[in-house]
Amino acid sequence: MEKLEKHKIQILEFGFTTIDFIYTNKEIDTILRSIEEADTSKETFRKSSDLFAIRQFLKELPETKELIFNERLKDVINSIFGSKYFVVKSIYFDKPEASNWYVAYHQDLTISVDKKIILENFGPWTTKQNQFAVQPPIEILENIFTIRIHLDETTSENGALKVIEKSHSRGIYRPETIDWNHEKETLCNVKKGGIMIMKPLLLHSSGRTTNNKKRRVIHIEFSDTELPEELNWSERLN
């Protein structure tokens, strides 16, 4: 509990933390086996030489829920954030060995919802593979946290995230306004079976793969906030 309190403080102050040894190799192998056996013809799957992604991951592969939410992860969630949080989004990313793309600095500013409607302070809207996404009021974004489950060891050579410490506490922070004289960039190496917890308003980026090794991550977002009654989280899971 004392060790987890340290991580809670780090998330509040810096916007992120990493925790090792949440999953065993056996647990990871079982999760990967479910992914490999999945039907990739569905609209929520995107597969190319550059990327393999599964949107609405927990809905598409419900058999992985029990493994993902093992006792160690549940202890982390309850100790750091409390019992009122629920899942609002889940994605699986596979950055293949030969991938040569990178992601520039950005914040995660949208949430996934069940429909598109006109609501004050909600917008702009986007749609990807029949999934509606919208930028909500900043108060909703501030109450979200993301857990990135690392199914491979992740370093600077295969796309580990780089983050700007404390940027999560500055509201909407446009990447083009970053003052590198005052900001600190941190590389977030994570061991296989470890997790990274981050706030979506934390500025983050990732580099190209240079070591011919995969970087497979399950990205799960949590919130304790109810949306206006006309709108629902598209992937809500208690």
N, C-alpha and C positions, 0 to 999 in steps of 0.2 A: 504493500500500500504506500509506504514511504517513497519507494522508487517511482511509482506512478504519479505521486504528487509532484515530483520534480518535472515530469513530462507535462503535467497540466500547467505548471508555471511557465514552462518554455513555450507552450502553444500560445498562451495569453500574451507573453512578452514578444516573442519572435515570430509567431504565426505558424510554427511547424515543430515537429519532433520526429525522431525515428526510434523504433523499439525492435530489438532483435528477438529471434526464437519464439515467435508466436505460432508457427507451424512446423511440424516435423517433415522430413523428406517424404515419408510415407503419405502424409496428408496431402502434400503438394502433388505427388504422383497420382493420387486418386482424383484430385480436382482436374489435373491435366488430361487424364484419361476420359473424363466426362466431356471435356471440351473437344478432344480429338474425335469422339464418337458422335458429336452433335450434328444435326441436319443443317448444313450451311446454306441451303437454298432459300431460307427464310429472308424476309425483307430486313430484319434486324441484324443480319450478318453482312459484313463487308469484307471481301477477300480479294487481295491483289498481291503482286510481287513485293509491294512496299509495306503492306499493312494487312493484318487480320484483326477485325474488331467485331464484338458482339454487343449491341445495344440491348438494354433491358435484360442484362445478363442473368439476374436472379429469377426473372420470369421465364426465360428461355431454358435455363438449366436448374430447375428447382431442386434437383437431387444434390446440388452442391451446397445448399443452405446450411445443412447440419455440420458439414465439414468447415465451412467458412466461419460460421458463428460457433467456434469451439469455446471451451471454457476460458481459455486464455484471452481470446478476443473479447468475449462478453465481460470479463473482469476489467479489461482496459476501458471499454465503453462506459460501464457503470461507474468505475472509479474516477474517470476523468470528466465525464459529461453527465452522468446521472441516468436515471431509468426512463426519462420522458422522451428520449430521442427515438426516431424511427427512420427507416431507409426511405429515401426519396429518389434515388437514381443509382444505377449500377451499369458499368461498362467493363468489358474485357478488351485490353489492347495487347497485341503481339507485334512488337517491332522486330521483324526478321533479321537474320544475321547480315544480309547484304543491304539492309536498308540504308539509304543515304539522305533521308530527310531530317530536318530539324524543326523545332517549334520555337518561334520567337517569344520574347517576354510578353505575358498577358495575364489578366485576371480571369477567373471563371465567373462570368456575370449573368448566366442564364440558369433557369430551372426548367425541368421537364414537367409538363402539365397535360391534362387529358383533352383539352380543346382550346380553340382560339376565340376569345371574346374581347369586347372593349371594356377595359377596366382602368380607372384612373390610376396613374403612376405605374402601370404595367406596360412595358414596351421598350424597345422594338421586339417584334416577333420573328421567329424563323421556323422552318419545317425541314427536318431531315428524315428520310425513310418513314414518312407518316408519323413522325414524332414531333409534337409541338413544343417549342421552347420559347421562353420569354424572359426579358430582364425585369425582375421584380423590384419593389422598393428596397433600398439598401439595408433596411432593418432586417429583412428576410435573409439577405445574403450574409449578414453579419452573424446570424445564428446557425449557419450551416457549418459542418465540418466534414472533411473528406478523409477516408482511410484508403491508402494505396497498398494493396497486398502484393508483395514481390515474390513471384514464382521463380525468379532467377536472381543471381547476384547482379546488382546494378551498380555500375561505376561510370566514370566520365567517358569510358571507351564504348559503352553501349547505351547511352542515353539517359543517365541519371539526371534527375531534375536539378537545375540551378535555381536558387530563390534569392530574393532580396529581403533580408531580414527586416521585420517590423512594418513592411509595406502594407500588411493587412489592416493596419489601424489608421490608414490615411484615406479611406473612402475610395471613390473611383480614381484610380491613379493611371493616367495614360502613359504607356511605355515610351512614347516619344519625348516625354518630359522628365525622364529619369536623369538625375544629376549624379553622375558617377564619382564626382568629387566627395559626395557625402553618403552615398549608399554602399552597403556591404553585400557582395555576392557570395553565396555559400553553396557548395556542391553537396548534394544529399546522397551519398553512397548508402545503399541498403543491402544487407545480406539476404541471401535466399531464405525465405521463410520469415522474413522480417516485415515490418510495416512502416509506412510514413504517414503521419497524421498532419493535415494542413488545413488552414482556413482558405476558402475559395478566393478571397480578396488578396491573398498573398501573390505578388508578382512572381511568376515562375516560367521557366523555359527548359528545353532539353536539346542536346546536341545530336550530331550524326553518330551512327555506329561505325566504329573503326577497328574493333577486335574480332569481328565475325562471330559474335555471340548474341543470342536472343535476349530480348528484354520483355518479359511477359508480366503484365500487371492487371490486377482486378481493382477497379476504381469504384468505391461506394461512397455516396453522399448521404448525410444524415441531417435531420432538422427536428426541432421541437415546436415548430410554428405551424399553426393552422392557416390555410389560405382563405381568402374570401369565399363565402359559401357557394358562389357560382362556379368556382374553379377547384379542381382536385389535382393533387400530386399524381402523376401518371404511374408511378411505380411504388406507391406507398406500401410498406411492409413493416408491421410492428415487430 
